[in-house]
Amino acid sequence: MLLSWLRNHWPKTTISARELYRHGPIRERKIALELADALVAQGWLAPLKTFRHDRLEWRIVGKSDGKAA
């Protein structure tokens, strides 16, 4: 369900942990982060380096930004 929402409804190519559990289909923080970890393990999300050590952000693998090259 989370992967489908990320690929079909989320407009950006990246998502932060806060955006995930505030705007996503699963509102409980712990569960949303566990599902994100599962998607990382399966290769659908790629962790990004952030400016804060306590901020989590991922790139959605295979999702283009809609801009032509």
DOBARO-236270 format. One record per residue: chain; x, y, z of N, C-alpha, C, O, CB in turn; residue in one letter; residue number from 1. Coordinates in nm, 2 decimals. Last residue first. Glycine has a CB too. Layout:
residues N
A  X  Y  Z  X  Y  Z  X  Y  Z  X  Y  Z  X  Y  Z  a  NUM
...
//
This chain:
residues 69
A  1.49  1.51  -2.05  1.63  1.53  -2.04  1.68  1.61  -2.16  1.80  1.64  -2.18  1.70  1.40  -2.04  a  69
A  1.19  1.64  -1.89  1.26  1.57  -2.01  1.40  1.60  -2.00  1.44  1.71  -1.97  1.19  1.61  -2.14  a  68
A  1.06  1.57  -1.57  1.13  1.67  -1.66  1.20  1.59  -1.77  1.26  1.48  -1.75  1.23  1.75  -1.58  k  67
A  0.95  1.40  -1.40  0.86  1.45  -1.50  0.93  1.54  -1.60  0.87  1.59  -1.69  0.75  1.51  -1.44  g  66
A  1.12  1.27  -1.22  1.06  1.40  -1.18  0.97  1.46  -1.28  0.92  1.57  -1.26  1.17  1.50  -1.14  d  65
A  1.05  0.92  -1.19  1.12  1.03  -1.25  1.05  1.16  -1.21  0.93  1.16  -1.16  1.11  1.02  -1.41  s  64
A  1.13  0.65  -0.99  1.03  0.76  -1.01  1.10  0.88  -1.07  1.19  0.93  -1.01  0.96  0.79  -0.88  k  63
A  1.32  0.47  -0.93  1.24  0.44  -1.05  1.14  0.55  -1.07  1.06  0.54  -1.17  1.17  0.31  -1.04  g  62
A  1.31  0.51  -0.58  1.38  0.45  -0.69  1.28  0.43  -0.81  1.17  0.37  -0.79  1.44  0.32  -0.65  v  61
A  1.29  0.80  -0.41  1.20  0.69  -0.46  1.26  0.64  -0.59  1.26  0.71  -0.69  1.05  0.74  -0.48  i  60
A  1.51  0.87  -0.15  1.48  0.89  -0.30  1.39  0.77  -0.34  1.43  0.66  -0.30  1.61  0.90  -0.39  r  59
A  1.45  0.98  0.18  1.48  0.87  0.08  1.44  0.93  -0.06  1.36  1.01  -0.07  1.40  0.75  0.12  w  58
A  1.55  1.08  0.51  1.50  1.11  0.38  1.54  1.01  0.28  1.65  0.95  0.29  1.54  1.25  0.33  e  57
A  1.56  1.17  0.84  1.56  1.06  0.75  1.49  1.11  0.62  1.39  1.17  0.62  1.48  0.94  0.81  l  56
A  1.76  1.34  1.08  1.66  1.35  0.97  1.67  1.24  0.88  1.78  1.20  0.84  1.67  1.49  0.90  r  55
A  1.96  1.35  1.26  1.84  1.29  1.30  1.73  1.30  1.20  1.61  1.27  1.23  1.80  1.35  1.43  d  54
A  2.17  1.50  1.14  2.19  1.35  1.17  2.06  1.28  1.21  2.06  1.16  1.20  2.29  1.34  1.29  h  53
A  2.10  1.71  0.87  2.09  1.68  1.01  2.11  1.53  1.04  2.06  1.45  0.96  1.95  1.73  1.07  r  52
A  2.13  1.71  0.60  2.21  1.81  0.67  2.20  1.79  0.82  2.28  1.85  0.90  2.16  1.94  0.63  f  51
A  2.15  1.37  0.47  2.08  1.49  0.50  2.17  1.58  0.59  2.27  1.54  0.63  1.95  1.46  0.58  t  50
A  2.17  1.13  0.22  2.24  1.20  0.32  2.17  1.33  0.35  2.14  1.41  0.25  2.39  1.22  0.29  k  49
A  1.90  0.90  0.16  1.98  1.01  0.12  2.05  1.07  0.24  2.01  1.06  0.36  1.89  1.12  0.06  l  48
A  1.82  0.56  0.08  1.85  0.66  0.18  1.93  0.78  0.12  2.02  0.75  0.04  1.92  0.60  0.30  p  47
A  1.59  0.47  -0.16  1.73  0.48  -0.14  1.76  0.59  -0.03  1.71  0.70  -0.06  1.81  0.51  -0.27  a  46
A  1.33  0.23  -0.20  1.37  0.36  -0.15  1.52  0.35  -0.13  1.58  0.25  -0.09  1.30  0.39  -0.01  l  45
A  1.33  -0.02  -0.32  1.23  0.08  -0.37  1.26  0.22  -0.32  1.23  0.32  -0.38  1.09  0.04  -0.33  w  44
A  1.48  -0.23  -0.22  1.54  -0.15  -0.32  1.44  -0.05  -0.38  1.48  0.02  -0.48  1.58  -0.24  -0.43  g  43
A  1.41  -0.38  0.00  1.37  -0.43  -0.13  1.42  -0.35  -0.24  1.40  -0.39  -0.36  1.22  -0.44  -0.13  q  42
A  1.51  -0.21  0.20  1.57  -0.35  0.19  1.53  -0.41  0.06  1.61  -0.49  0.00  1.52  -0.44  0.30  a  41
A  1.34  0.00  0.17  1.48  0.02  0.15  1.55  -0.11  0.12  1.62  -0.13  0.03  1.55  0.09  0.27  v  40
A  1.10  -0.11  0.25  1.11  -0.07  0.11  1.26  -0.04  0.07  1.30  -0.06  -0.04  1.03  0.05  0.08  l  39
A  1.16  -0.15  0.52  1.13  -0.27  0.43  1.15  -0.23  0.29  1.20  -0.31  0.21  0.99  -0.32  0.46  a  38
A  1.17  0.12  0.60  1.29  0.03  0.61  1.28  -0.09  0.52  1.37  -0.14  0.46  1.32  -0.01  0.76  d  37
A  0.91  0.19  0.56  1.01  0.25  0.48  1.14  0.17  0.48  1.20  0.15  0.38  1.03  0.39  0.53  a  36
A  0.79  0.03  0.76  0.76  0.00  0.62  0.86  0.07  0.53  0.90  0.01  0.43  0.62  0.05  0.59  l  35
A  0.90  0.16  0.98  0.93  0.02  0.96  0.90  -0.02  0.82  0.98  -0.09  0.76  0.84  -0.07  1.06  e  34
A  0.78  0.41  0.95  0.93  0.40  0.94  0.97  0.26  0.92  1.07  0.23  0.85  0.99  0.46  1.07  l  33
A  0.51  0.35  0.99  0.55  0.41  0.86  0.70  0.39  0.84  0.75  0.36  0.73  0.51  0.56  0.86  a  32
A  0.52  0.26  1.26  0.48  0.16  1.15  0.53  0.22  1.01  0.58  0.14  0.93  0.33  0.14  1.14  i  31
A  0.59  0.49  1.39  0.67  0.37  1.40  0.64  0.28  1.29  0.73  0.22  1.23  0.64  0.30  1.54  k  30
A  0.38  0.68  1.32  0.52  0.70  1.29  0.60  0.58  1.29  0.67  0.55  1.19  0.58  0.80  1.39  r  29
A  0.08  0.63  1.17  0.15  0.60  1.29  0.30  0.60  1.25  0.34  0.52  1.16  0.11  0.46  1.34  e  28
A  -0.04  0.67  0.92  -0.02  0.79  1.00  0.06  0.76  1.13  0.11  0.85  1.19  -0.14  0.86  1.04  r  27
A  -0.03  0.58  0.60  -0.01  0.52  0.74  0.04  0.64  0.82  0.15  0.69  0.81  0.09  0.40  0.74  i  26
A  -0.04  0.72  0.37  -0.15  0.64  0.40  -0.15  0.58  0.54  -0.25  0.54  0.60  -0.17  0.53  0.30  p  25
A  0.12  1.05  0.43  0.11  0.91  0.37  -0.01  0.84  0.42  -0.09  0.89  0.50  0.23  0.83  0.40  g  24
A  0.16  1.28  0.56  0.09  1.28  0.44  0.05  1.15  0.38  -0.03  1.13  0.30  0.16  1.37  0.34  h  23
A  0.31  1.21  0.79  0.21  1.31  0.80  0.11  1.31  0.68  0.00  1.35  0.69  0.28  1.45  0.81  r  22
A  0.49  1.01  0.73  0.38  0.98  0.83  0.28  1.09  0.85  0.18  1.07  0.91  0.44  0.94  0.96  y  21
A  0.63  1.14  0.52  0.58  1.01  0.51  0.47  0.98  0.60  0.36  0.93  0.56  0.69  0.90  0.52  l  20
A  0.73  1.38  0.62  0.63  1.38  0.51  0.56  1.25  0.50  0.44  1.24  0.47  0.70  1.42  0.38  e  19
A  0.91  1.27  0.81  0.80  1.35  0.85  0.69  1.36  0.74  0.57  1.35  0.78  0.85  1.49  0.89  r  18
A  1.10  1.14  0.64  1.02  1.06  0.73  0.90  1.14  0.78  0.79  1.09  0.79  1.11  1.03  0.85  a  17
A  1.07  1.27  0.30  1.13  1.26  0.43  1.04  1.18  0.52  0.93  1.15  0.49  1.15  1.41  0.49  s  16
A  1.12  1.18  -0.04  1.03  1.19  0.07  1.10  1.18  0.21  1.19  1.10  0.22  0.92  1.09  0.07  i  15
A  1.15  1.25  -0.39  1.21  1.22  -0.26  1.10  1.24  -0.15  1.00  1.31  -0.17  1.33  1.31  -0.22  t  14
A  1.01  1.32  -0.60  1.10  1.21  -0.62  1.17  1.17  -0.49  1.23  1.06  -0.48  1.20  1.23  -0.73  t  13
A  0.66  1.42  -0.55  0.81  1.44  -0.55  0.88  1.31  -0.58  0.82  1.20  -0.57  0.86  1.51  -0.42  k  12
A  0.39  1.35  -0.52  0.44  1.43  -0.64  0.59  1.44  -0.65  0.64  1.47  -0.76  0.38  1.56  -0.64  p  11
A  0.23  1.05  -0.45  0.33  1.14  -0.40  0.40  1.22  -0.52  0.45  1.15  -0.61  0.44  1.07  -0.31  w  10
A  0.08  0.87  -0.60  0.02  0.98  -0.55  0.11  1.09  -0.49  0.08  1.21  -0.49  -0.07  0.94  -0.43  h  9
A  0.23  0.65  -0.71  0.11  0.70  -0.78  0.06  0.83  -0.73  -0.01  0.91  -0.80  0.01  0.60  -0.78  n  8
A  0.44  0.58  -0.54  0.46  0.58  -0.69  0.35  0.65  -0.76  0.37  0.72  -0.87  0.47  0.44  -0.74  r  7
A  0.34  0.59  -0.28  0.46  0.67  -0.32  0.47  0.69  -0.47  0.50  0.79  -0.52  0.58  0.60  -0.26  l  6
A  0.12  0.41  -0.30  0.09  0.55  -0.27  0.21  0.64  -0.31  0.20  0.75  -0.37  0.06  0.58  -0.12  w  5
A  0.26  0.17  -0.35  0.16  0.22  -0.44  0.14  0.37  -0.42  0.13  0.45  -0.52  0.03  0.14  -0.43  s  4
A  0.40  0.16  -0.10  0.48  0.17  -0.23  0.38  0.22  -0.34  0.42  0.31  -0.42  0.53  0.04  -0.27  l  3
A  0.19  0.13  0.08  0.28  0.24  0.09  0.35  0.26  -0.04  0.36  0.38  -0.09  0.38  0.23  0.20  l  2
A  0.08  -0.12  0.00  0.00  0.00  0.00  0.09  0.13  0.00  0.06  0.22  -0.07  -0.09  0.00  0.12  m  1
//
